[in-house]
Amino acid sequence: MYSSHGATRAATTALRKQCRPTFPGRVLGSRRVHARAYEFLQSNHPDFTESQRTVREAIAKIVSRFPDEYWLEKDSNHEFPHDFHRDFARDGWLGICLPQKYGGSELGISEAAVMMQTISESGAGLAGASSIHMNIFGLEPVVKFGTEEQKERMLPPLIQGKDRACFGVTEPNAGLDTLKLQSQARRDGDDYILNGSKIWTSTAQTANKILILVRTTPLEEIQKPTQGLSLFYTDLDRTKVQVTEIQKLGRAAVDSNLIFFENWRVPAADRIGKEGDGFKQIMHGMNAERVLIAAEALGLGYAALRRAAIYGKERVVFGRPIGKNQGIQHPLAESWIKVEGARLMVYLAARLYDQGFESGEYANAAKYLAAETAFEACERAVLSHGGMGYAKEYHVERYLREAMLPRIAPISKELILNYIGERVLGLPKSY
Ligand SMILES: Cc1cc2nc3c(=O)[nH]c(=O)nc-3n(C[C@H](O)[C@H](O)[C@H](O)COP(=O)(O)OP(=O)(O)OC[C@H]3O[C@@H](n4cnc5c(N)ncnc54)[C@H](O)[C@@H]3O)c2cc1C
């Protein structure tokens, strides 16, 4: 029914048919199994499945066309990477996890995580990943809870790159306490009237669509705190929605915004699922979201280690390469071990998600570990470069600025520890 995306579609269809081989018992022969941290996007991870390896190699080809210099320019000029987004749309990757019926490839989070890690690891970092992130799993509520009419109307244009969507959940006055969202939607005939504000809404400068969570029943009137919120996927009507960019530390190529809306009329036909069920619907995709952010963080960690390893071999001080000093070598070696350890957790969490496990221990733990170890690797990469680590032309300062973000969003490390403390350790709820 919908146009296919040529080679990518054929490749991903073949991939779906393949079994995903598990590693134990597989004969490796003489294949080199260890990764080399200084190589650009090597695909020797011994635990990649065939489908993951195929995704890795295909994405590596695309991202190689967008070197670090491209991302430095986008970062410096605060410019959205339109051509990068266009190439991913053209090659059919924007629908990697979305159903085939609507033009997607219907692969798993295990493959999508490889894609996001590879993008970030190329030097595109979180700017590259965030420019398409919303496509990967953002519309999962539409897939799971939308009507057939909504899926046919909403999914193909997003997959084809014709629509750009942003995600409006966080509010200035609610923060991480999503159940206290204040923005309201009041039913009026065939429409809802929306009033309120959102903060940090990424890509709202260029998006024409928004997935937005608002309150349809006042907090005082609901029986359970998880009720009363509803989800809409609708046009971002700029005559009613004021979008103001927030100046921020990093990921400057991809904007984040304060949005304010007053008497914004939204068709009831754009409400996803039942009124009042929005929180449940948003939660559905949260674990996948955490795995993807974790994979993006990993990418930054590997990119930083690659640059540091290369610099450590090239830069000569006191008559020898600085990498010969254990003070340089050991922190980088330790970081590789830690990031690689995080990677195992990330891909375990992805596999469990694809196998239908719904609880969030591993997705949360993966996000925590990947964010923390990647940040440390980036910091060490900057320090290993000495003064040049502070210079934009060596790129590691950009990685470090971006590496702060997965530690904060979409959920902070404190909230992850709260979750593990309560759900895994069985301790009293602390918040
Ligand atoms: C660059 C960027 C892009 C973003 N993009 C989007 C987007 O596109 N869409 C969107 O909806 N949101 C987006 N966000 C928002 C992001 O998800 C939130 O910033 C994040 O969830 C943290 O919420 P907050 O900033 O309100 O922190 P707060 O809720 O104000 O928390 C502040 C601090 O207090 C700590 N804290 C709060 N309560 C507790 C507790 N009970 N126990 C322990 N610690 C606690 C937190 O861990 C945190 O460290 C983005 C954020 C950033 C920075």
The ligand as an ORCA input file, in Angstrom:
! r2SCAN-3c Opt
* xyz 0 1
  C      18.267     18.955     26.517
  C      16.996     18.378     27.072
  C      16.055     17.881     26.200
  C      14.828     17.409     26.676
  N      13.863     17.018     25.786
  C      12.614     16.751     26.239
  C      11.534     16.514     25.328
  O      11.718     16.517     24.101
  N      10.287     16.312     25.835
  C      10.039     16.305     27.178
  O       8.884     16.089     27.565
  N      11.050     16.502     28.073
  C      12.317     16.737     27.635
  N      13.333     16.976     28.538
  C      13.020     17.028     29.958
  C      13.676     15.963     30.785
  O      13.050     14.734     30.580
  C      13.638     16.457     32.226
  O      14.532     17.552     32.338
  C      14.014     15.392     33.185
  O      13.003     14.440     33.199
  C      14.240     15.957     34.577
  O      13.110     16.697     34.978
  P      13.279     18.155     35.585
  O      14.256     18.887     34.730
  O      11.957     18.804     35.738
  O      13.930     17.910     36.994
  P      13.208     18.037     38.478
  O      12.000     17.165     38.535
  O      13.045     19.478     38.783
  O      14.354     17.433     39.384
  C      15.530     18.168     39.723
  C      16.512     17.275     40.447
  O      15.940     16.815     41.665
  C      16.032     15.404     41.739
  N      14.842     14.865     42.431
  C      13.552     15.280     42.282
  N      12.754     14.519     43.051
  C      13.540     13.613     43.667
  C      13.302     12.523     44.564
  N      12.099     12.263     45.029
  N      14.344     11.771     44.964
  C      15.583     12.055     44.538
  N      15.878     13.061     43.675
  C      14.871     13.829     43.269
  C      16.088     14.919     40.313
  O      16.706     13.650     40.213
  C      16.905     16.017     39.657
  O      18.260     15.751     39.838
  C      14.591     17.393     28.074
  C      15.569     17.842     28.955
  C      16.760     18.344     28.476
  C      17.777     18.876     29.459
*
